[in-house]
Amino acid sequence: MIRGLMLVVQALLWLLVLRFVLRTVAAAFSLTRTRPVAPGPGPRPQVRAPEDLVLDRVCHTYVPRSRALVARVAGHEEAFCSAACRDRALAAVA
Ligand SMILES: [Zn+2]
């Protein structure tokens, strides 16, 4: 009688464990498979708005504004790709 009850409880526990494992595997599988491809509603975090570029007039390179070196040359601010370009512009003015 008690032995039969133990068997039933044991079977239920195994079913719970099995269900948990299956769910975890299914979740991991669906995450890795659908995340990069699914367009999905709402904003997608990996697609960022294009950052505006500024022209370095010394070497004619476009640099993202956040990475540009800004210096005041001959009274107005200019953006440069590197300290070398900034120094060349400053030297040309002086
Ligand atoms: Zn430059």
PDB file of the backbone (N, CA, C, O) and the ligand in Angstrom, with CONECT records:
HET     ZN  A 101       1
ATOM      1  N   MET A   1       0.842  -1.204   0.000  1.00  0.00           N
ATOM      2  CA  MET A   1       0.000   0.000   0.000  1.00  0.00           C
ATOM      3  C   MET A   1       0.874   1.250   0.000  1.00  0.00           C
ATOM      4  O   MET A   1       0.776   2.080  -0.904  1.00  0.00           O
ATOM      5  N   ILE A   2       1.721   1.383   1.005  1.00  0.00           N
ATOM      6  CA  ILE A   2       2.613   2.540   1.053  1.00  0.00           C
ATOM      7  C   ILE A   2       3.650   2.462  -0.070  1.00  0.00           C
ATOM      8  O   ILE A   2       4.067   3.480  -0.622  1.00  0.00           O
ATOM      9  N   ARG A   3       4.044   1.262  -0.386  1.00  0.00           N
ATOM     10  CA  ARG A   3       5.000   1.047  -1.479  1.00  0.00           C
ATOM     11  C   ARG A   3       4.407   1.523  -2.814  1.00  0.00           C
ATOM     12  O   ARG A   3       5.088   2.156  -3.621  1.00  0.00           O
ATOM     13  N   GLY A   4       3.125   1.204  -3.025  1.00  0.00           N
ATOM     14  CA  GLY A   4       2.469   1.648  -4.258  1.00  0.00           C
ATOM     15  C   GLY A   4       2.391   3.165  -4.325  1.00  0.00           C
ATOM     16  O   GLY A   4       2.583   3.758  -5.387  1.00  0.00           O
ATOM     17  N   LEU A   5       2.111   3.785  -3.197  1.00  0.00           N
ATOM     18  CA  LEU A   5       2.041   5.251  -3.146  1.00  0.00           C
ATOM     19  C   LEU A   5       3.403   5.860  -3.486  1.00  0.00           C
ATOM     20  O   LEU A   5       3.495   6.834  -4.233  1.00  0.00           O
ATOM     21  N   MET A   6       4.454   5.268  -2.925  1.00  0.00           N
ATOM     22  CA  MET A   6       5.806   5.759  -3.203  1.00  0.00           C
ATOM     23  C   MET A   6       6.125   5.690  -4.692  1.00  0.00           C
ATOM     24  O   MET A   6       6.757   6.583  -5.254  1.00  0.00           O
ATOM     25  N   LEU A   7       5.669   4.605  -5.312  1.00  0.00           N
ATOM     26  CA  LEU A   7       5.930   4.452  -6.751  1.00  0.00           C
ATOM     27  C   LEU A   7       5.221   5.543  -7.546  1.00  0.00           C
ATOM     28  O   LEU A   7       5.775   6.099  -8.495  1.00  0.00           O
ATOM     29  N   VAL A   8       3.980   5.841  -7.140  1.00  0.00           N
ATOM     30  CA  VAL A   8       3.217   6.880  -7.849  1.00  0.00           C
ATOM     31  C   VAL A   8       3.908   8.232  -7.680  1.00  0.00           C
ATOM     32  O   VAL A   8       4.057   8.987  -8.640  1.00  0.00           O
ATOM     33  N   VAL A   9       4.330   8.529  -6.443  1.00  0.00           N
ATOM     34  CA  VAL A   9       5.002   9.810  -6.187  1.00  0.00           C
ATOM     35  C   VAL A   9       6.291   9.890  -6.991  1.00  0.00           C
ATOM     36  O   VAL A   9       6.617  10.928  -7.568  1.00  0.00           O
ATOM     37  N   GLN A  10       7.017   8.783  -7.021  1.00  0.00           N
ATOM     38  CA  GLN A  10       8.268   8.760  -7.768  1.00  0.00           C
ATOM     39  C   GLN A  10       8.026   9.004  -9.264  1.00  0.00           C
ATOM     40  O   GLN A  10       8.774   9.730  -9.919  1.00  0.00           O
ATOM     41  N   ALA A  11       6.970   8.383  -9.782  1.00  0.00           N
ATOM     42  CA  ALA A  11       6.648   8.555 -11.200  1.00  0.00           C
ATOM     43  C   ALA A  11       6.283  10.008 -11.499  1.00  0.00           C
ATOM     44  O   ALA A  11       6.681  10.556 -12.526  1.00  0.00           O
ATOM     45  N   LEU A  12       5.520  10.627 -10.592  1.00  0.00           N
ATOM     46  CA  LEU A  12       5.137  12.028 -10.790  1.00  0.00           C
ATOM     47  C   LEU A  12       6.371  12.927 -10.776  1.00  0.00           C
ATOM     48  O   LEU A  12       6.494  13.848 -11.583  1.00  0.00           O
ATOM     49  N   LEU A  13       7.279  12.646  -9.848  1.00  0.00           N
ATOM     50  CA  LEU A  13       8.498  13.451  -9.774  1.00  0.00           C
ATOM     51  C   LEU A  13       9.303  13.344 -11.069  1.00  0.00           C
ATOM     52  O   LEU A  13       9.810  14.337 -11.591  1.00  0.00           O
ATOM     53  N   TRP A  14       9.406  12.122 -11.566  1.00  0.00           N
ATOM     54  CA  TRP A  14      10.143  11.942 -12.815  1.00  0.00           C
ATOM     55  C   TRP A  14       9.493  12.698 -13.968  1.00  0.00           C
ATOM     56  O   TRP A  14      10.169  13.278 -14.818  1.00  0.00           O
ATOM     57  N   LEU A  15       8.148  12.673 -13.972  1.00  0.00           N
ATOM     58  CA  LEU A  15       7.443  13.403 -15.029  1.00  0.00           C
ATOM     59  C   LEU A  15       7.738  14.905 -14.942  1.00  0.00           C
ATOM     60  O   LEU A  15       7.938  15.573 -15.956  1.00  0.00           O
ATOM     61  N   LEU A  16       7.761  15.419 -13.704  1.00  0.00           N
ATOM     62  CA  LEU A  16       8.046  16.839 -13.513  1.00  0.00           C
ATOM     63  C   LEU A  16       9.449  17.182 -14.013  1.00  0.00           C
ATOM     64  O   LEU A  16       9.654  18.176 -14.710  1.00  0.00           O
ATOM     65  N   VAL A  17      10.407  16.333 -13.640  1.00  0.00           N
ATOM     66  CA  VAL A  17      11.789  16.571 -14.074  1.00  0.00           C
ATOM     67  C   VAL A  17      11.882  16.525 -15.591  1.00  0.00           C
ATOM     68  O   VAL A  17      12.534  17.363 -16.214  1.00  0.00           O
ATOM     69  N   LEU A  18      11.226  15.543 -16.169  1.00  0.00           N
ATOM     70  CA  LEU A  18      11.259  15.389 -17.623  1.00  0.00           C
ATOM     71  C   LEU A  18      10.654  16.616 -18.306  1.00  0.00           C
ATOM     72  O   LEU A  18      11.185  17.113 -19.300  1.00  0.00           O
ATOM     73  N   ARG A  19       9.536  17.095 -17.757  1.00  0.00           N
ATOM     74  CA  ARG A  19       8.877  18.256 -18.341  1.00  0.00           C
ATOM     75  C   ARG A  19       9.779  19.491 -18.265  1.00  0.00           C
ATOM     76  O   ARG A  19       9.869  20.281 -19.205  1.00  0.00           O
ATOM     77  N   PHE A  20      10.448  19.629 -17.104  1.00  0.00           N
ATOM     78  CA  PHE A  20      11.343  20.773 -16.930  1.00  0.00           C
ATOM     79  C   PHE A  20      12.485  20.729 -17.944  1.00  0.00           C
ATOM     80  O   PHE A  20      12.828  21.738 -18.561  1.00  0.00           O
ATOM     81  N   VAL A  21      13.061  19.543 -18.100  1.00  0.00           N
ATOM     82  CA  VAL A  21      14.174  19.402 -19.032  1.00  0.00           C
ATOM     83  C   VAL A  21      13.720  19.699 -20.456  1.00  0.00           C
ATOM     84  O   VAL A  21      14.402  20.401 -21.204  1.00  0.00           O
ATOM     85  N   LEU A  22      12.572  19.163 -20.819  1.00  0.00           N
ATOM     86  CA  LEU A  22      12.070  19.383 -22.179  1.00  0.00           C
ATOM     87  C   LEU A  22      11.804  20.867 -22.427  1.00  0.00           C
ATOM     88  O   LEU A  22      12.113  21.398 -23.494  1.00  0.00           O
ATOM     89  N   ARG A  23      11.230  21.519 -21.429  1.00  0.00           N
ATOM     90  CA  ARG A  23      10.928  22.941 -21.589  1.00  0.00           C
ATOM     91  C   ARG A  23      12.199  23.762 -21.746  1.00  0.00           C
ATOM     92  O   ARG A  23      12.275  24.655 -22.590  1.00  0.00           O
ATOM     93  N   THR A  24      13.210  23.446 -20.913  1.00  0.00           N
ATOM     94  CA  THR A  24      14.473  24.175 -20.991  1.00  0.00           C
ATOM     95  C   THR A  24      15.120  24.002 -22.356  1.00  0.00           C
ATOM     96  O   THR A  24      15.595  24.960 -22.965  1.00  0.00           O
ATOM     97  N   VAL A  25      15.126  22.758 -22.821  1.00  0.00           N
ATOM     98  CA  VAL A  25      15.729  22.487 -24.128  1.00  0.00           C
ATOM     99  C   VAL A  25      14.948  23.211 -25.220  1.00  0.00           C
ATOM    100  O   VAL A  25      15.541  23.812 -26.115  1.00  0.00           O
ATOM    101  N   ALA A  26      13.620  23.154 -25.147  1.00  0.00           N
ATOM    102  CA  ALA A  26      12.796  23.797 -26.176  1.00  0.00           C
ATOM    103  C   ALA A  26      13.014  25.310 -26.167  1.00  0.00           C
ATOM    104  O   ALA A  26      13.101  25.943 -27.219  1.00  0.00           O
ATOM    105  N   ALA A  27      13.100  25.875 -24.969  1.00  0.00           N
ATOM    106  CA  ALA A  27      13.292  27.319 -24.866  1.00  0.00           C
ATOM    107  C   ALA A  27      14.642  27.718 -25.452  1.00  0.00           C
ATOM    108  O   ALA A  27      14.731  28.677 -26.219  1.00  0.00           O
ATOM    109  N   ALA A  28      15.682  26.989 -25.094  1.00  0.00           N
ATOM    110  CA  ALA A  28      17.017  27.308 -25.611  1.00  0.00           C
ATOM    111  C   ALA A  28      17.034  27.165 -27.125  1.00  0.00           C
ATOM    112  O   ALA A  28      17.634  27.978 -27.828  1.00  0.00           O
ATOM    113  N   PHE A  29      16.380  26.140 -27.614  1.00  0.00           N
ATOM    114  CA  PHE A  29      16.373  25.890 -29.052  1.00  0.00           C
ATOM    115  C   PHE A  29      15.642  27.007 -29.793  1.00  0.00           C
ATOM    116  O   PHE A  29      16.137  27.515 -30.799  1.00  0.00           O
ATOM    117  N   SER A  30      14.470  27.386 -29.299  1.00  0.00           N
ATOM    118  CA  SER A  30      13.698  28.411 -29.994  1.00  0.00           C
ATOM    119  C   SER A  30      14.393  29.761 -29.905  1.00  0.00           C
ATOM    120  O   SER A  30      14.293  30.564 -30.832  1.00  0.00           O
ATOM    121  N   LEU A  31      15.099  30.028 -28.807  1.00  0.00           N
ATOM    122  CA  LEU A  31      15.806  31.294 -28.666  1.00  0.00           C
ATOM    123  C   LEU A  31      16.908  31.402 -29.708  1.00  0.00           C
ATOM    124  O   LEU A  31      17.028  32.414 -30.399  1.00  0.00           O
ATOM    125  N   THR A  32      17.721  30.338 -29.813  1.00  0.00           N
ATOM    126  CA  THR A  32      18.851  30.425 -30.730  1.00  0.00           C
ATOM    127  C   THR A  32      18.396  30.404 -32.174  1.00  0.00           C
ATOM    128  O   THR A  32      19.077  30.941 -33.048  1.00  0.00           O
ATOM    129  N   ARG A  33      17.242  29.784 -32.440  1.00  0.00           N
ATOM    130  CA  ARG A  33      16.830  29.670 -33.836  1.00  0.00           C
ATOM    131  C   ARG A  33      16.074  30.896 -34.324  1.00  0.00           C
ATOM    132  O   ARG A  33      16.287  31.330 -35.456  1.00  0.00           O
ATOM    133  N   THR A  34      15.188  31.470 -33.498  1.00  0.00           N
ATOM    134  CA  THR A  34      14.297  32.494 -34.022  1.00  0.00           C
ATOM    135  C   THR A  34      14.794  33.909 -33.757  1.00  0.00           C
ATOM    136  O   THR A  34      14.353  34.845 -34.424  1.00  0.00           O
ATOM    137  N   ARG A  35      15.691  34.089 -32.809  1.00  0.00           N
ATOM    138  CA  ARG A  35      16.023  35.457 -32.443  1.00  0.00           C
ATOM    139  C   ARG A  35      16.629  36.283 -33.582  1.00  0.00           C
ATOM    140  O   ARG A  35      16.163  37.393 -33.836  1.00  0.00           O
ATOM    141  N   PRO A  36      17.644  35.778 -34.267  1.00  0.00           N
ATOM    142  CA  PRO A  36      18.262  36.654 -35.262  1.00  0.00           C
ATOM    143  C   PRO A  36      17.400  36.865 -36.509  1.00  0.00           C
ATOM    144  O   PRO A  36      17.550  37.885 -37.182  1.00  0.00           O
ATOM    145  N   VAL A  37      16.511  35.938 -36.833  1.00  0.00           N
ATOM    146  CA  VAL A  37      15.786  36.021 -38.098  1.00  0.00           C
ATOM    147  C   VAL A  37      14.432  36.702 -37.941  1.00  0.00           C
ATOM    148  O   VAL A  37      14.013  37.461 -38.815  1.00  0.00           O
ATOM    149  N   ALA A  38      13.740  36.431 -36.820  1.00  0.00           N
ATOM    150  CA  ALA A  38      12.372  36.907 -36.681  1.00  0.00           C
ATOM    151  C   ALA A  38      12.333  38.429 -36.677  1.00  0.00           C
ATOM    152  O   ALA A  38      13.018  39.066 -35.877  1.00  0.00           O
ATOM    153  N   PRO A  39      11.532  39.016 -37.566  1.00  0.00           N
ATOM    154  CA  PRO A  39      11.434  40.471 -37.565  1.00  0.00           C
ATOM    155  C   PRO A  39      10.727  40.992 -36.319  1.00  0.00           C
ATOM    156  O   PRO A  39      11.194  41.943 -35.693  1.00  0.00           O
ATOM    157  N   GLY A  40       9.601  40.374 -35.954  1.00  0.00           N
ATOM    158  CA  GLY A  40       8.947  40.691 -34.693  1.00  0.00           C
ATOM    159  C   GLY A  40       8.490  42.129 -34.585  1.00  0.00           C
ATOM    160  O   GLY A  40       9.083  43.025 -35.186  1.00  0.00           O
ATOM    161  N   PRO A  41       7.431  42.351 -33.817  1.00  0.00           N
ATOM    162  CA  PRO A  41       6.986  43.729 -33.608  1.00  0.00           C
ATOM    163  C   PRO A  41       7.878  44.458 -32.613  1.00  0.00           C
ATOM    164  O   PRO A  41       8.576  43.836 -31.813  1.00  0.00           O
ATOM    165  N   GLY A  42       7.845  45.751 -32.674  1.00  0.00           N
ATOM    166  CA  GLY A  42       8.614  46.541 -31.718  1.00  0.00           C
ATOM    167  C   GLY A  42      10.024  46.797 -32.206  1.00  0.00           C
ATOM    168  O   GLY A  42      10.443  46.276 -33.240  1.00  0.00           O
ATOM    169  N   PRO A  43      10.756  47.610 -31.447  1.00  0.00           N
ATOM    170  CA  PRO A  43      12.107  47.984 -31.883  1.00  0.00           C
ATOM    171  C   PRO A  43      13.077  46.812 -31.740  1.00  0.00           C
ATOM    172  O   PRO A  43      13.004  46.037 -30.787  1.00  0.00           O
ATOM    173  N   ARG A  44      13.968  46.706 -32.690  1.00  0.00           N
ATOM    174  CA  ARG A  44      15.004  45.682 -32.605  1.00  0.00           C
ATOM    175  C   ARG A  44      16.276  46.314 -32.054  1.00  0.00           C
ATOM    176  O   ARG A  44      16.780  47.280 -32.627  1.00  0.00           O
ATOM    177  N   PRO A  45      16.799  45.789 -30.959  1.00  0.00           N
ATOM    178  CA  PRO A  45      17.925  46.447 -30.296  1.00  0.00           C
ATOM    179  C   PRO A  45      19.210  46.433 -31.113  1.00  0.00           C
ATOM    180  O   PRO A  45      20.032  47.341 -30.989  1.00  0.00           O
ATOM    181  N   GLN A  46      19.397  45.390 -31.966  1.00  0.00           N
ATOM    182  CA  GLN A  46      20.685  45.317 -32.643  1.00  0.00           C
ATOM    183  C   GLN A  46      20.782  46.252 -33.841  1.00  0.00           C
ATOM    184  O   GLN A  46      21.872  46.477 -34.367  1.00  0.00           O
ATOM    185  N   VAL A  47      19.636  46.806 -34.280  1.00  0.00           N
ATOM    186  CA  VAL A  47      19.670  47.761 -35.383  1.00  0.00           C
ATOM    187  C   VAL A  47      19.634  49.159 -34.791  1.00  0.00           C
ATOM    188  O   VAL A  47      18.615  49.584 -34.247  1.00  0.00           O
ATOM    189  N   ARG A  48      20.746  49.871 -34.899  1.00  0.00           N
ATOM    190  CA  ARG A  48      20.786  51.210 -34.313  1.00  0.00           C
ATOM    191  C   ARG A  48      20.621  52.248 -35.408  1.00  0.00           C
ATOM    192  O   ARG A  48      20.910  52.004 -36.580  1.00  0.00           O
ATOM    193  N   ALA A  49      20.155  53.392 -34.996  1.00  0.00           N
ATOM    194  CA  ALA A  49      20.020  54.482 -35.944  1.00  0.00           C
ATOM    195  C   ALA A  49      21.414  54.879 -36.414  1.00  0.00           C
ATOM    196  O   ALA A  49      22.352  54.939 -35.619  1.00  0.00           O
ATOM    197  N   PRO A  50      21.545  55.148 -37.707  1.00  0.00           N
ATOM    198  CA  PRO A  50      22.865  55.523 -38.205  1.00  0.00           C
ATOM    199  C   PRO A  50      23.329  56.832 -37.573  1.00  0.00           C
ATOM    200  O   PRO A  50      22.586  57.812 -37.510  1.00  0.00           O
ATOM    201  N   GLU A  51      24.550  56.820 -37.117  1.00  0.00           N
ATOM    202  CA  GLU A  51      25.108  58.008 -36.480  1.00  0.00           C
ATOM    203  C   GLU A  51      25.578  58.965 -37.569  1.00  0.00           C
ATOM    204  O   GLU A  51      26.074  58.532 -38.609  1.00  0.00           O
ATOM    205  N   ASP A  52      25.425  60.256 -37.332  1.00  0.00           N
ATOM    206  CA  ASP A  52      25.849  61.170 -38.373  1.00  0.00           C
ATOM    207  C   ASP A  52      27.371  61.285 -38.402  1.00  0.00           C
ATOM    208  O   ASP A  52      28.054  61.214 -37.381  1.00  0.00           O
ATOM    209  N   LEU A  53      27.858  61.466 -39.610  1.00  0.00           N
ATOM    210  CA  LEU A  53      29.299  61.497 -39.821  1.00  0.00           C
ATOM    211  C   LEU A  53      29.743  62.939 -40.029  1.00  0.00           C
ATOM    212  O   LEU A  53      29.011  63.768 -40.571  1.00  0.00           O
ATOM    213  N   VAL A  54      30.945  63.206 -39.589  1.00  0.00           N
ATOM    214  CA  VAL A  54      31.521  64.534 -39.804  1.00  0.00           C
ATOM    215  C   VAL A  54      32.773  64.373 -40.665  1.00  0.00           C
ATOM    216  O   VAL A  54      33.496  63.382 -40.568  1.00  0.00           O
ATOM    217  N   LEU A  55      33.002  65.373 -41.506  1.00  0.00           N
ATOM    218  CA  LEU A  55      34.118  65.285 -42.442  1.00  0.00           C
ATOM    219  C   LEU A  55      35.378  65.886 -41.829  1.00  0.00           C
ATOM    220  O   LEU A  55      35.388  67.018 -41.345  1.00  0.00           O
ATOM    221  N   ASP A  56      36.420  65.097 -41.869  1.00  0.00           N
ATOM    222  CA  ASP A  56      37.745  65.595 -41.511  1.00  0.00           C
ATOM    223  C   ASP A  56      38.315  66.222 -42.780  1.00  0.00           C
ATOM    224  O   ASP A  56      38.616  65.518 -43.744  1.00  0.00           O
ATOM    225  N   ARG A  57      38.461  67.532 -42.778  1.00  0.00           N
ATOM    226  CA  ARG A  57      38.850  68.197 -44.028  1.00  0.00           C
ATOM    227  C   ARG A  57      40.338  68.040 -44.329  1.00  0.00           C
ATOM    228  O   ARG A  57      40.790  68.354 -45.431  1.00  0.00           O
ATOM    229  N   VAL A  58      41.100  67.552 -43.347  1.00  0.00           N
ATOM    230  CA  VAL A  58      42.537  67.366 -43.591  1.00  0.00           C
ATOM    231  C   VAL A  58      42.777  66.127 -44.443  1.00  0.00           C
ATOM    232  O   VAL A  58      43.468  66.197 -45.459  1.00  0.00           O
ATOM    233  N   CYS A  59      42.212  64.992 -44.036  1.00  0.00           N
ATOM    234  CA  CYS A  59      42.442  63.751 -44.793  1.00  0.00           C
ATOM    235  C   CYS A  59      41.192  63.319 -45.548  1.00  0.00           C
ATOM    236  O   CYS A  59      41.181  62.258 -46.171  1.00  0.00           O
ATOM    237  N   HIS A  60      40.134  64.136 -45.499  1.00  0.00           N
ATOM    238  CA  HIS A  60      38.886  63.859 -46.217  1.00  0.00           C
ATOM    239  C   HIS A  60      38.279  62.519 -45.827  1.00  0.00           C
ATOM    240  O   HIS A  60      37.823  61.758 -46.680  1.00  0.00           O
ATOM    241  N   THR A  61      38.277  62.245 -44.543  1.00  0.00           N
ATOM    242  CA  THR A  61      37.672  61.022 -44.029  1.00  0.00           C
ATOM    243  C   THR A  61      36.434  61.390 -43.236  1.00  0.00           C
ATOM    244  O   THR A  61      36.416  62.378 -42.502  1.00  0.00           O
ATOM    245  N   TYR A  62      35.391  60.573 -43.396  1.00  0.00           N
ATOM    246  CA  TYR A  62      34.194  60.783 -42.587  1.00  0.00           C
ATOM    247  C   TYR A  62      34.328  59.997 -41.287  1.00  0.00           C
ATOM    248  O   TYR A  62      34.657  58.811 -41.303  1.00  0.00           O
ATOM    249  N   VAL A  63      34.075  60.658 -40.169  1.00  0.00           N
ATOM    250  CA  VAL A  63      34.246  60.062 -38.854  1.00  0.00           C
ATOM    251  C   VAL A  63      32.918  60.155 -38.107  1.00  0.00           C
ATOM    252  O   VAL A  63      32.257  61.192 -38.173  1.00  0.00           O
ATOM    253  N   PRO A  64      32.508  59.096 -37.396  1.00  0.00           N
ATOM    254  CA  PRO A  64      31.317  59.205 -36.535  1.00  0.00           C
ATOM    255  C   PRO A  64      31.512  60.334 -35.522  1.00  0.00           C
ATOM    256  O   PRO A  64      32.584  60.493 -34.939  1.00  0.00           O
ATOM    257  N   ARG A  65      30.457  61.103 -35.334  1.00  0.00           N
ATOM    258  CA  ARG A  65      30.586  62.292 -34.483  1.00  0.00           C
ATOM    259  C   ARG A  65      31.096  61.946 -33.077  1.00  0.00           C
ATOM    260  O   ARG A  65      31.858  62.704 -32.477  1.00  0.00           O
ATOM    261  N   SER A  66      30.655  60.775 -32.559  1.00  0.00           N
ATOM    262  CA  SER A  66      31.049  60.430 -31.190  1.00  0.00           C
ATOM    263  C   SER A  66      32.538  60.089 -31.098  1.00  0.00           C
ATOM    264  O   SER A  66      33.126  60.150 -30.019  1.00  0.00           O
ATOM    265  N   ARG A  67      33.142  59.733 -32.228  1.00  0.00           N
ATOM    266  CA  ARG A  67      34.553  59.352 -32.179  1.00  0.00           C
ATOM    267  C   ARG A  67      35.466  60.419 -32.735  1.00  0.00           C
ATOM    268  O   ARG A  67      36.687  60.261 -32.736  1.00  0.00           O
ATOM    269  N   ALA A  68      34.877  61.513 -33.212  1.00  0.00           N
ATOM    270  CA  ALA A  68      35.697  62.556 -33.823  1.00  0.00           C
ATOM    271  C   ALA A  68      36.378  63.400 -32.755  1.00  0.00           C
ATOM    272  O   ALA A  68      35.899  63.534 -31.628  1.00  0.00           O
ATOM    273  N   LEU A  69      37.501  63.957 -33.149  1.00  0.00           N
ATOM    274  CA  LEU A  69      38.230  64.864 -32.273  1.00  0.00           C
ATOM    275  C   LEU A  69      37.832  66.273 -32.678  1.00  0.00           C
ATOM    276  O   LEU A  69      38.078  66.697 -33.807  1.00  0.00           O
ATOM    277  N   VAL A  70      37.223  66.987 -31.763  1.00  0.00           N
ATOM    278  CA  VAL A  70      36.737  68.323 -32.105  1.00  0.00           C
ATOM    279  C   VAL A  70      37.703  69.356 -31.540  1.00  0.00           C
ATOM    280  O   VAL A  70      38.092  69.292 -30.374  1.00  0.00           O
ATOM    281  N   ALA A  71      38.083  70.311 -32.388  1.00  0.00           N
ATOM    282  CA  ALA A  71      38.977  71.370 -31.947  1.00  0.00           C
ATOM    283  C   ALA A  71      38.536  72.684 -32.575  1.00  0.00           C
ATOM    284  O   ALA A  71      37.897  72.710 -33.626  1.00  0.00           O
ATOM    285  N   ARG A  72      38.889  73.759 -31.911  1.00  0.00           N
ATOM    286  CA  ARG A  72      38.522  75.077 -32.428  1.00  0.00           C
ATOM    287  C   ARG A  72      39.672  75.564 -33.314  1.00  0.00           C
ATOM    288  O   ARG A  72      40.784  75.806 -32.847  1.00  0.00           O
ATOM    289  N   VAL A  73      39.370  75.696 -34.592  1.00  0.00           N
ATOM    290  CA  VAL A  73      40.386  76.125 -35.552  1.00  0.00           C
ATOM    291  C   VAL A  73      39.910  77.422 -36.197  1.00  0.00           C
ATOM    292  O   VAL A  73      38.837  77.476 -36.799  1.00  0.00           O
ATOM    293  N   ALA A  74      40.718  78.457 -36.061  1.00  0.00           N
ATOM    294  CA  ALA A  74      40.421  79.764 -36.655  1.00  0.00           C
ATOM    295  C   ALA A  74      39.013  80.224 -36.308  1.00  0.00           C
ATOM    296  O   ALA A  74      38.287  80.741 -37.157  1.00  0.00           O
ATOM    297  N   GLY A  75      38.637  80.027 -35.045  1.00  0.00           N
ATOM    298  CA  GLY A  75      37.376  80.583 -34.572  1.00  0.00           C
ATOM    299  C   GLY A  75      36.176  79.674 -34.649  1.00  0.00           C
ATOM    300  O   GLY A  75      35.166  79.972 -34.011  1.00  0.00           O
ATOM    301  N   HIS A  76      36.221  78.596 -35.381  1.00  0.00           N
ATOM    302  CA  HIS A  76      35.060  77.711 -35.376  1.00  0.00           C
ATOM    303  C   HIS A  76      35.485  76.252 -35.174  1.00  0.00           C
ATOM    304  O   HIS A  76      36.607  75.849 -35.478  1.00  0.00           O
ATOM    305  N   GLU A  77      34.524  75.484 -34.642  1.00  0.00           N
ATOM    306  CA  GLU A  77      34.817  74.098 -34.287  1.00  0.00           C
ATOM    307  C   GLU A  77      34.868  73.206 -35.516  1.00  0.00           C
ATOM    308  O   GLU A  77      34.039  73.300 -36.422  1.00  0.00           O
ATOM    309  N   GLU A  78      35.855  72.351 -35.515  1.00  0.00           N
ATOM    310  CA  GLU A  78      35.984  71.392 -36.614  1.00  0.00           C
ATOM    311  C   GLU A  78      36.253  70.014 -36.037  1.00  0.00           C
ATOM    312  O   GLU A  78      36.777  69.875 -34.932  1.00  0.00           O
ATOM    313  N   ALA A  79      35.887  69.003 -36.804  1.00  0.00           N
ATOM    314  CA  ALA A  79      36.068  67.626 -36.354  1.00  0.00           C
ATOM    315  C   ALA A  79      37.186  66.968 -37.144  1.00  0.00           C
ATOM    316  O   ALA A  79      37.349  67.190 -38.344  1.00  0.00           O
ATOM    317  N   PHE A  80      37.951  66.152 -36.430  1.00  0.00           N
ATOM    318  CA  PHE A  80      39.067  65.463 -37.070  1.00  0.00           C
ATOM    319  C   PHE A  80      39.073  64.005 -36.653  1.00  0.00           C
ATOM    320  O   PHE A  80      38.522  63.629 -35.618  1.00  0.00           O
ATOM    321  N   CYS A  81      39.726  63.174 -37.509  1.00  0.00           N
ATOM    322  CA  CYS A  81      39.751  61.748 -37.223  1.00  0.00           C
ATOM    323  C   CYS A  81      40.809  61.433 -36.182  1.00  0.00           C
ATOM    324  O   CYS A  81      40.696  60.435 -35.470  1.00  0.00           O
ATOM    325  N   SER A  82      41.833  62.266 -36.082  1.00  0.00           N
ATOM    326  CA  SER A  82      42.925  61.951 -35.160  1.00  0.00           C
ATOM    327  C   SER A  82      43.595  63.246 -34.705  1.00  0.00           C
ATOM    328  O   SER A  82      43.348  64.326 -35.241  1.00  0.00           O
ATOM    329  N   ALA A  83      44.443  63.095 -33.703  1.00  0.00           N
ATOM    330  CA  ALA A  83      45.190  64.247 -33.218  1.00  0.00           C
ATOM    331  C   ALA A  83      46.141  64.760 -34.285  1.00  0.00           C
ATOM    332  O   ALA A  83      46.426  65.956 -34.345  1.00  0.00           O
ATOM    333  N   ALA A  84      46.633  63.860 -35.126  1.00  0.00           N
ATOM    334  CA  ALA A  84      47.567  64.263 -36.176  1.00  0.00           C
ATOM    335  C   ALA A  84      46.881  65.217 -37.146  1.00  0.00           C
ATOM    336  O   ALA A  84      47.445  66.247 -37.514  1.00  0.00           O
ATOM    337  N   CYS A  85      45.656  64.872 -37.562  1.00  0.00           N
ATOM    338  CA  CYS A  85      44.933  65.739 -38.485  1.00  0.00           C
ATOM    339  C   CYS A  85      44.593  67.066 -37.822  1.00  0.00           C
ATOM    340  O   CYS A  85      44.673  68.119 -38.455  1.00  0.00           O
ATOM    341  N   ARG A  86      44.214  67.017 -36.551  1.00  0.00           N
ATOM    342  CA  ARG A  86      43.896  68.249 -35.840  1.00  0.00           C
ATOM    343  C   ARG A  86      45.128  69.152 -35.777  1.00  0.00           C
ATOM    344  O   ARG A  86      45.038  70.359 -35.999  1.00  0.00           O
ATOM    345  N   ASP A  87      46.266  68.557 -35.475  1.00  0.00           N
ATOM    346  CA  ASP A  87      47.483  69.349 -35.373  1.00  0.00           C
ATOM    347  C   ASP A  87      47.872  69.942 -36.733  1.00  0.00           C
ATOM    348  O   ASP A  87      48.383  71.060 -36.804  1.00  0.00           O
ATOM    349  N   ARG A  88      47.630  69.199 -37.790  1.00  0.00           N
ATOM    350  CA  ARG A  88      47.941  69.729 -39.129  1.00  0.00           C
ATOM    351  C   ARG A  88      47.048  70.918 -39.448  1.00  0.00           C
ATOM    352  O   ARG A  88      47.501  71.909 -40.019  1.00  0.00           O
ATOM    353  N   ALA A  89      45.779  70.814 -39.078  1.00  0.00           N
ATOM    354  CA  ALA A  89      44.875  71.932 -39.339  1.00  0.00           C
ATOM    355  C   ALA A  89      45.268  73.143 -38.508  1.00  0.00           C
ATOM    356  O   ALA A  89      45.242  74.274 -38.994  1.00  0.00           O
ATOM    357  N   LEU A  90      45.632  72.901 -37.247  1.00  0.00           N
ATOM    358  CA  LEU A  90      46.043  74.001 -36.386  1.00  0.00           C
ATOM    359  C   LEU A  90      47.330  74.637 -36.883  1.00  0.00           C
ATOM    360  O   LEU A  90      47.488  75.856 -36.824  1.00  0.00           O
ATOM    361  N   ALA A  91      48.244  73.820 -37.368  1.00  0.00           N
ATOM    362  CA  ALA A  91      49.520  74.334 -37.879  1.00  0.00           C
ATOM    363  C   ALA A  91      49.313  75.146 -39.143  1.00  0.00           C
ATOM    364  O   ALA A  91      50.019  76.128 -39.371  1.00  0.00           O
ATOM    365  N   ALA A  92      48.346  74.746 -39.975  1.00  0.00           N
ATOM    366  CA  ALA A  92      48.076  75.462 -41.217  1.00  0.00           C
ATOM    367  C   ALA A  92      47.533  76.846 -40.933  1.00  0.00           C
ATOM    368  O   ALA A  92      47.771  77.777 -41.703  1.00  0.00           O
ATOM    369  N   VAL A  93      46.801  76.993 -39.826  1.00  0.00           N
ATOM    370  CA  VAL A  93      46.221  78.284 -39.478  1.00  0.00           C
ATOM    371  C   VAL A  93      47.287  79.196 -38.895  1.00  0.00           C
ATOM    372  O   VAL A  93      47.352  80.378 -39.234  1.00  0.00           O
ATOM    373  N   ALA A  94      48.127  78.648 -38.015  1.00  0.00           N
ATOM    374  CA  ALA A  94      49.105  79.453 -37.291  1.00  0.00           C
ATOM    375  C   ALA A  94      50.202  79.993 -38.204  1.00  0.00           C
ATOM    376  O   ALA A  94      51.103  80.692 -37.740  1.00  0.00           O
TER     377      ALA A  94
HETATM  378 ZN    ZN A 101      42.039  62.774 -40.597  1.00  0.00          ZN2+
END
